[in-house]
Amino acid sequence: MRLKDKVAIVTGGASGIGRAICEVFAEEGARLAIADIDTQGGEETVRRVRAEGGEAIFIETDVSREVEVEAMVTQTAAAYGAVNILVNDAAVFEFGKVEDVTDEQWHRVFGVNVVGQAYCVKHVLPHMKAAGGGAIVNIASVSGFIAQPAFVPYNASKGAVMQLTRCLALDLAPDNIRVNCVCPGAILTPATERHRQFEGRDREEFLAEAANGSFMKRVGDPREVAYGALFLASDEASFVTGTPLVIDGGATAQ
Ligand SMILES: NC(=O)c1ccc[n+]([C@@H]2O[C@H](COP(=O)([O-])OP(=O)(O)OC[C@H]3O[C@@H](n4cnc5c(N)ncnc54)[C@H](O)[C@@H]3O)[C@@H](O)[C@H]2O)c1
């Protein structure tokens, strides 16, 4: 029960890694607010958490819209009386070479993946300060520090998340708010499956290639990322701030 009685907001909790974070955090005693644009998926995460005896509410939120973020945080604080943890997981996946990426894609990928994280931090701050501190975990990616072919907008946004994390960690340390990020490698989620379909690749071949890129010769499971987020969100990480935790089976260590 490492998060016993802590109130945690998890954006992107309707699917994949965000859902696994909700499940693991609830198992560790956190009370959850799940913020996502996907109502059906969000309600399904709530159902799963409650089925295991956990506490969760879903709040439909587009993190790229500040008014919606502000309302979501207010609703969370009204429901639980505090906000102690924020996990910024929500993201969109916009890929391509620089000459092919549209203006709309650039604004979308930075609006959700970067500015959306900043809005969430801005609006949880008063509550974390009132609580005497807090923990923020941003989901970045190994794509934040390596190059991949035709991944320009997504990777640029994840690089920005890593810098957002460092700068926030510096500015918020006096308020006892720690800010870290998790950098997953290839993890099997609905987003991975959509990407495979987008590239028109055979499933077995796509997964074998992704697996081959790591020392462990397999892709990761969302729960393996969730445990990293759990450590960073918990008091066990009380002297950890401004740092990226890479969870990629060794893929970027070579
Ligand atoms: N799957 C991987 O291999 C991998 C690798 C590295 C990093 N990541 C990161 O992990 C996080 C989760 O990825 P995933 O693979 O679970 O993806 P996913 O698509 O399964 O989940 C992403 C969630 O974000 C939500 N979302 C999208 N736009 C939103 C918005 N504007 N407001 C609120 N919610 C929104 C979606 O509805 C979805 O529920 C992302 O930050 C992603 O960049 C994933």
The ligand as a Gaussian input file, in Angstrom:
#p B3LYP/6-31G(d) Opt

LIG

0 1
 N        3.252000       2.034000     -26.320000
 C        4.543000       2.323000     -26.399000
 O        5.348000       1.549000     -26.944000
 C        5.071000       3.599000     -25.799000
 C        6.450000       3.800000     -25.811000
 C        6.963000       4.960000     -25.263000
 C        6.124000       5.901000     -24.704000
 N        4.768000       5.689000     -24.701000
 C        3.937000       6.725000     -24.072000
 O        3.097000       6.114000     -23.120000
 C        1.888000       6.872000     -23.005000
 C        0.692000       5.960000     -23.216000
 O        0.783000       5.358000     -24.491000
 P       -0.068000       4.068000     -24.876000
 O        0.797000       3.250000     -25.742000
 O       -0.661000       3.493000     -23.649000
 O       -1.189000       4.745000     -25.818000
 P       -2.772000       4.563000     -25.882000
 O       -3.197000       5.164000     -27.176000
 O       -3.140000       3.164000     -25.587000
 O       -3.264000       5.499000     -24.691000
 C       -3.195000       6.897000     -24.790000
 C       -4.402000       7.489000     -24.090000
 O       -4.328000       8.922000     -24.189000
 C       -5.649000       9.393000     -24.458000
 N       -5.625000      10.724000     -25.060000
 C       -5.236000      11.068000     -26.314000
 N       -5.421000      12.380000     -26.530000
 C       -5.932000      12.887000     -25.384000
 C       -6.313000      14.178000     -24.969000
 N       -6.236000      15.238000     -25.803000
 N       -6.777000      14.351000     -23.707000
 C       -6.886000      13.301000     -22.883000
 N       -6.533000      12.050000     -23.195000
 C       -6.060000      11.840000     -24.443000
 C       -6.239000       8.344000     -25.383000
 O       -7.657000       8.435000     -25.447000
 C       -5.738000       7.065000     -24.746000
 O       -6.626000       6.591000     -23.759000
 C        1.996000       7.988000     -24.041000
 O        2.487000       9.155000     -23.410000
 C        3.022000       7.455000     -25.019000
 O        3.659000       8.476000     -25.727000
 C        4.229000       4.562000     -25.237000

